[in-house]
Each structure stands twice: as structure tokens, then as C-alpha cells.
Amino acid sequence: MKIIVDDAIPFIQGRIDENVEVVYLPGKDITPQHLTGADALVIRTRTRCDASLLEGSSVRLVATATIGTDHIDIPWCESHGITVTSAPGCNAPGVAQYLFASLFKAGFNPEKDTLGIIGYGNVGQTVADWAKKMGWKYMVSDNPRKKGGWKDIEYLDPEEVLSKCDAITLHVPLTKEGEFPTRHLIGKKELQMMKHGAILVNSSRGGVVDENALNDAISKGHVRGVVDVWENEPDINQSLLEKVFIATPHIAGYSAEGKMRATRMVLDSLSKHLGVKVDTRGLECIPKPGLEISKSLIEASYDPIVDSNNLRNNPSDFEKLRNCYTHRHEPLYINS
């Protein structure tokens, strides 16, 4: 058996059965030639998995160590007998850590300000849970869940959330088709709905926000921006980079614990779908008992300004900053 693995996935080397041929490669450099005789492909977002890569290969499983799957042509894979798995929720606490740390730096005042959450999947739910535990006011919009009849929380129209909240955080997948496409979900019209001086945080996918519209809105002083994901990574919008309050190289979910969860999920997929023997010892994430999420814990665990300064000073090193990132610990683990 042969498995191709993105060499930037942490904690995975040495954990796959030594009787399996494992080839580690940079995700962006994987070609059809590398897949000759391969049974599985373990990737991140930098490997586009579609017919151009997989046509004629023997790959039976594509396992991505990410929550997003917009880099994978899932319908094509399924129609060709290729199973696709992801790592839902693996980075939710890390993204929440990034969000709240950034809002604290931006001067968000939870005593009087309201947080708007657009997208209520694993990450959005974690954000709402932390906000509730810290006594924050928040509003939630998720059109697919609202139409689906979910009653777990009050789902508001996005227009109401955009117009009434002092900060908006996006936690949606990038989709271009269907009833609720999210490409450029936030454009000129939506930005104009936002309160003057409000903060827009995008840690979902770059294409969810129209960067030209955001650039213009920031230039006019209407909104402020916190951007972790970019439309044309790694060739990011230099003008927007200069204007946003915080700019980071797609590392919002890059906590040590998040990476451990993702790697464990990938290994579990290899075991379940291909019968590969794997070693998941040491990848358990157990928070220290007695810790409750708080501003002090979040601020002690992470300072996004450091990552922002690194990107501003070295924008051409986007991929290096991302791939060589020193994974921070999540707030509930920093004292464990």
C-alpha cells in the first residue's frame, strides 16, 4: 500500500504502519505522477484534488487535515469511487482563540458591544459558547440552518446581524453554487449595512469576502478589518494588507491542539477506510481541569499582533510563515 502525505501536516510522521510506503511531499507540488500506485492522499488546502490530479489514479481515499473541503471536487471524487474525509471541528477552539484575542486588541468592549456570528457550524458554535461563558452579547445568522428548521438557537437574517452588531465574524464554508452560495457573501452592499467603525473578522475562506469592497470600506473609514484568509493565497492583496487592523497568513486555527485533532482524524480515516494500522497515542487533547474560558486566559495564550507584524514585514513569505508556524497552545491548555 502507498500513501502520499503533505509534509507540512504536523505530528503525522512515524505514525503509519511501517509496512506501508509513505511519501511526504509539499502539498502544492503533488502531481499525477506522484500518485502512481497510490491508495490514499493525505492533504491540506494547498492540494487541489480534482480530475486534473486524480484522473486515472488508483487513489481510493482523500483525507484532508482541514475542516474546509473547497479544494476538493467532492462530486467528481464520489462519482469515481474515491472516499473524501475531512477534520470537522478540529480547529474550532483555535479559531475562537484567534477571534477573541483579535477583538480584544481592536478594542471591542463586551460590556456594551454585540458580536455577530455568521455561520453556526463547529466553529461558530464554539465562538458562541465562549461568548456566552464570558457574558458577551451576540447574535447568530445561518440561513441554511434556519431554512432547515433548526431550533437550537434563534437564527436571525444576516441583514439584521450586520446592521446591529459591533463586530462580525464569519464561519462559513466557501461555496459557489446552491441556494446559499458564500463566495463574496460580504460585498459592498453588506459592508454598507455594517455600523460605522464596526470590525469585520474573516477567518473562514478568502473568497467569502469581496476584498476590493472591503479595501474601499476601510479606506473610507466605515469599517475595520481583521483578515486571516485571502482570495489569492499566497499572492495576497497588498493594499488590503496595509489597511486592515490585523493581517495574518491563514493561521487562525493553527493551535497545537487543533493540529493534533486534525492529524488524529486523518489517521482514523486511514484506519477505518483502508485498514491501515496507525498510532494515535499522544494525540488526545484533554484540557486542564478547573480552567474556565476568560479574557485573561485568552490574552495570556496568544497575541495576534506578533503574527500580523511578521506578515506585514514579510508578505512574500506568506507560505513560509504558514508552513513553519510555531503552533500556539489554546487557552484551556496553556497551564497544563
C-alpha positions in Angstrom: 0.0 0.0 0.0 1.2 3.5 -0.8 0.1 6.8 0.8 1.1 10.3 -0.3 1.2 12.8 2.6 1.5 16.6 2.7 4.8 17.1 4.5 3.5 20.2 6.4 1.0 18.1 8.4 2.4 18.0 11.9 2.6 15.1 14.3 2.0 12.5 11.5 5.4 11.2 10.6 6.1 7.8 12.1 2.5 7.1 12.9 1.6 5.0 9.9 2.3 1.3 9.7 6.0 0.8 8.7 4.8 -1.8 6.2 3.1 1.0 4.2 5.0 3.1 1.7 4.6 6.7 2.9 5.8 9.5 0.6 6.0 13.0 2.1 5.7 15.9 -0.3 4.9 19.7 -0.3 1.2 19.9 -0.8 1.4 22.4 -3.7 3.9 20.2 -5.6 1.9 16.9 -5.7 1.4 15.8 -9.3 -0.4 13.0 -11.0 2.9 11.3 -11.4 3.4 11.1 -7.7 0.1 9.3 -7.4 1.2 6.3 -9.4 0.3 3.2 -7.4 -1.0 5.3 -4.5 -4.0 4.2 -2.5 -4.5 7.4 -0.4 -3.8 11.0 -0.4 -3.4 13.0 2.8 -3.5 16.7 2.2 -4.2 20.3 3.4 -5.7 23.2 1.5 -2.7 23.6 -0.8 -3.5 20.5 -2.9 -6.3 20.9 -5.4 -8.0 17.5 -5.8 -10.0 17.1 -8.9 -9.9 15.3 -12.3 -6.7 17.0 -13.3 -4.9 15.4 -10.4 -6.8 12.2 -9.8 -8.0 11.0 -13.2 -6.7 7.5 -13.8 -5.1 7.2 -10.4 -5.6 4.3 -8.0 -6.4 6.6 -5.1 -9.3 5.3 -3.0 -9.2 7.9 -0.2 -8.6 11.6 0.0 -8.2 12.7 3.6 -7.8 16.4 4.3 -6.5 17.6 7.7 -8.7 20.6 7.4 -12.3 21.5 8.2 -12.8 23.0 4.7 -13.2 21.0 1.6 -13.5 23.6 -1.1 -10.1 22.5 -2.5 -11.6 19.1 -3.3 -14.0 18.3 -6.1 -16.2 16.0 -4.0 -18.8 15.2 -6.6 -16.1 14.1 -9.0 -14.4 12.0 -6.3 -17.6 10.3 -5.2 -18.5 9.5 -8.8 -15.2 7.8 -9.3 -15.3 5.8 -6.1 -13.0 7.9 -4.1 -13.9 8.5 -0.4 -13.3 12.0 0.9 -12.9 12.8 4.6 -12.1 16.0 6.5 -11.5 17.1 10.0 -14.6 18.9 11.1 -14.3 21.0 14.3 -10.6 20.2 14.7 -9.6 23.9 14.8 -12.7 25.4 16.3 -11.1 26.4 19.7 -8.0 27.7 17.9 -10.1 29.9 15.6 -12.1 31.1 18.6 -8.9 32.0 20.4 -7.7 34.0 17.3 -11.1 35.8 17.1 -11.4 36.9 20.7 -7.7 37.8 21.0 -8.0 40.0 17.9 -11.2 41.6 19.2 -9.5 42.5 22.5 -6.7 44.1 20.6 -9.1 46.0 18.4 -10.9 47.5 21.4 -14.1 45.5 21.3 -15.9 46.3 24.6 -18.1 43.3 25.6 -19.9 45.4 28.2 -21.6 47.4 25.5 -20.8 45.9 22.2 -22.5 43.0 20.4 -20.8 40.2 18.4 -22.4 39.0 15.2 -21.7 35.4 14.2 -22.4 34.4 10.6 -22.2 30.6 10.2 -23.1 28.3 13.1 -21.2 25.1 12.4 -18.5 23.7 14.7 -16.5 27.0 14.8 -19.5 29.3 15.1 -20.9 27.2 17.9 -17.6 27.3 19.8 -17.4 31.1 19.3 -21.0 31.4 20.7 -20.2 29.1 23.6 -17.2 31.1 24.6 -19.1 34.4 24.2 -21.9 33.1 26.4 -19.5 31.9 29.1 -17.8 35.3 29.2 -21.1 37.1 29.3 -21.0 38.6 25.9 -24.0 39.7 23.9 -24.1 38.0 20.5 -26.4 37.4 17.5 -26.3 34.5 15.1 -27.2 34.1 11.4 -27.1 30.9 9.4 -29.5 30.8 6.5 -29.1 27.0 5.7 -29.8 26.0 9.3 -32.7 28.5 9.6 -34.3 27.1 6.5 -33.6 23.6 7.7 -35.8 24.2 10.7 -33.1 24.2 13.4 -34.4 25.4 16.8 -31.2 25.2 18.8 -30.8 28.9 18.8 -32.5 32.0 17.3 -31.3 32.4 13.7 -31.6 36.0 12.5 -31.5 37.3 9.0 -27.9 38.4 8.0 -29.1 41.9 7.3 -30.2 42.3 11.0 -26.9 40.9 12.3 -24.8 43.1 10.0 -26.7 46.3 10.9 -26.9 45.8 14.7 -23.6 44.3 15.7 -20.3 46.0 16.5 -18.2 43.1 15.2 -19.0 40.5 12.6 -17.1 37.2 12.5 -17.5 34.8 9.5 -17.5 31.0 9.9 -18.9 29.6 6.7 -17.5 27.3 4.0 -16.6 28.7 0.6 -19.3 27.6 -1.9 -20.1 29.0 -5.3 -23.3 27.1 -6.1 -26.5 26.1 -4.4 -29.2 28.1 -2.7 -26.9 29.9 -0.3 -23.5 30.4 -2.1 -20.9 32.1 0.1 -18.5 33.4 -2.4 -18.4 37.2 -1.8 -21.1 36.7 0.8 -19.8 40.0 2.2 -19.6 42.6 -0.6 -20.2 46.4 -1.0 -23.9 46.1 0.0 -23.2 44.1 3.1 -20.4 46.3 4.2 -22.6 49.4 3.9 -25.1 47.7 6.2 -22.5 47.5 9.0 -22.3 50.0 11.7 -19.7 52.8 11.3 -16.5 51.6 12.9 -17.6 48.0 13.2 -15.0 45.2 12.9 -15.2 42.5 10.2 -13.2 39.4 11.0 -12.7 36.8 8.3 -11.0 33.5 9.4 -13.1 31.3 7.2 -12.1 31.4 3.5 -10.7 34.3 1.5 -13.4 34.2 -1.2 -16.2 34.7 1.3 -15.3 38.5 1.3 -15.0 40.7 -1.7 -11.6 42.1 -0.9 -11.9 45.1 -3.2 -15.1 46.1 -1.5 -13.5 45.6 1.9 -10.5 47.7 0.9 -12.7 50.5 -0.2 -14.8 50.4 3.0 -11.7 50.5 5.2 -10.2 53.3 3.1 -13.4 55.4 3.7 -13.2 54.7 7.5 -16.5 52.9 7.6 -15.3 49.6 9.0 -12.1 48.0 10.4 -10.8 44.6 9.3 -9.1 41.5 10.7 -8.1 39.2 7.9 -6.5 35.8 8.2 -7.6 34.3 4.9 -7.1 35.8 1.4 -8.6 35.4 -2.0 -5.5 34.6 -3.9 -3.2 33.0 -1.4 -0.2 33.2 -1.2 -0.3 36.2 -3.6 -2.3 38.4 -1.2 -3.8 41.8 -1.7 -1.0 44.2 -0.7 -3.3 47.2 -0.5 -5.7 45.4 1.9 -2.7 44.1 3.8 -1.7 47.6 4.6 -5.1 48.8 5.7 -6.5 46.1 7.9 -6.0 46.3 11.6 -4.7 42.7 11.9 -3.4 40.7 8.9 -2.2 37.1 9.3 -1.2 34.2 7.0 -4.1 31.8 7.3 -3.1 30.6 10.8 -6.2 31.4 12.8 -6.8 27.7 13.6 -3.1 26.8 14.0 -3.1 25.7 17.6 -1.0 22.7 18.7 -4.2 21.0 19.9 -6.1 21.8 16.7 -3.3 20.1 14.7 -3.3 17.1 16.9 -7.1 16.7 16.5 -6.8 17.0 12.7 -3.9 14.5 12.5 -5.8 12.1 14.7 -8.9 12.4 12.4 -6.8 11.7 9.3 -5.2 8.7 10.9 -8.6 7.4 12.0 -9.7 7.8 8.4 -6.8 5.7 7.1 -7.6 3.0 9.7 -11.4 3.0 9.0 -11.4 3.1 5.2 -8.2 1.3 4.3 -7.5 -0.9 7.3 -4.1 0.8 7.8 -2.6 0.3 11.3 -1.9 3.7 12.8 -0.5 5.1 16.1 -2.7 7.9 17.6 -1.1 7.8 21.1 -0.3 11.3 22.4 -2.8 13.0 20.2 -5.5 13.2 22.8 -6.5 16.7 23.8 -7.6 16.9 27.4 -7.9 20.4 28.9 -6.7 21.1 32.3 -9.5 20.6 34.9 -10.9 23.7 36.5 -10.0 26.2 33.8 -12.8 28.4 32.5 -12.5 30.5 29.4 -11.8 34.1 30.2 -10.2 37.2 28.7 -7.1 36.8 30.9 -6.6 33.2 29.6 -7.1 34.2 26.0 -4.7 37.1 26.2 -2.1 35.1 28.0 -2.3 32.4 25.4 -2.0 34.4 22.2 -1.1 37.8 20.8 -2.2 38.1 17.1 -0.2 41.4 16.7 3.0 39.3 16.6 1.8 37.2 13.6 0.4 40.4 12.0 3.7 42.2 12.2 5.5 39.2 10.8 3.3 39.1 7.7 3.4 42.9 7.1 7.2 42.8 7.3 7.5 39.8 5.1 4.4 39.5 2.8 6.3 37.4 0.2 7.0 34.8 2.9 3.3 34.0 3.3 3.7 30.3 2.7 6.9 30.1 4.8 5.2 31.9 7.7 2.3 29.5 7.4 4.1 26.2 6.9 6.8 27.0 9.6 4.4 28.4 12.1 5.1 27.7 15.8 1.7 26.2 16.9 0.4 28.1 19.9 -1.5 26.4 22.7 -5.2 27.0 23.2 -6.3 28.9 26.3 -7.6 25.9 28.3 -4.2 24.1 27.8 -1.7 26.8 28.5 -1.2 25.8 32.1 -1.4 22.1 31.6 
